[in-house]
């Protein structure tokens, strides 16, 4: 599970220098254009679904999905989740299956002249619809919705554990622990997403994603 934590923005900023170093190393090793830093493993394509922008009428269904996954979240996070759903600090996408919302995920970014950092948060699937490819589709769709990177996005997530193997398949690496309310520590992971990897993400979900990918106006910036 992904969690939204404002400290992660600071983490993303700190990682910007790391991202520049990784891009430089990739060029030196001639990896750029050969082996994408973001791994895109083979995946079982989901049953027919649509990935689209969150609408106000989706909020109740999204809150229900949270409640059905609540035991996997740190305590007392529902109010933060509900506020984020109704706010404008992140772009939410939902996975709609047979006209019912069965999954969701958010993405936000901090972009400057020298760095490009993005945060993935609130990624979850209705327990009855897990392990069907919807989580992977939402991950790829969110990366595709970011503006095309100038060099590479440093993408971070925070998790309380249990989903490491999912993210490691895509090249996410453990970075450090970050504190949240109440002193609890969450594990932070990051991955470098090159423009080539973004294009591959967009191509892989082109028939599922309704908004035009690689946009510049969708994802909120801070």
HELIX and SHEET records of a PDB file:
HELIX    1   1 UNK A    7  UNK A   28  1                                  22    
HELIX    2   2 UNK A   56  UNK A   58  5                                   3    
HELIX    3   3 UNK A   59  UNK A   69  1                                  11    
HELIX    4   4 UNK A   70  UNK A   72  5                                   3    
HELIX    5   5 UNK A   78  UNK A   86  1                                   9    
HELIX    6   6 UNK A  127  UNK A  129  5                                   3    
HELIX    7   7 UNK A  134  UNK A  145  1                                  12    
HELIX    8   8 UNK A  164  UNK A  168  1                                   5    
HELIX    9   9 UNK A  181  UNK A  183  5                                   3    
HELIX   10  10 UNK A  195  UNK A  204  1                                  10    
SHEET    1   A 7 UNK A  50  UNK A  53  0                                        
SHEET    2   A 7 UNK A  91  UNK A  97 -1                                        
SHEET    3   A 7 UNK A 100  UNK A 111 -1                                        
SHEET    4   A 7 UNK A 116  UNK A 125 -1                                        
SHEET    5   A 7 UNK A 152  UNK A 159  1                                        
SHEET    6   A 7 UNK A 185  UNK A 194 -1                                        
SHEET    7   A 7 UNK A 173  UNK A 179 -1                                        
END                                                                             
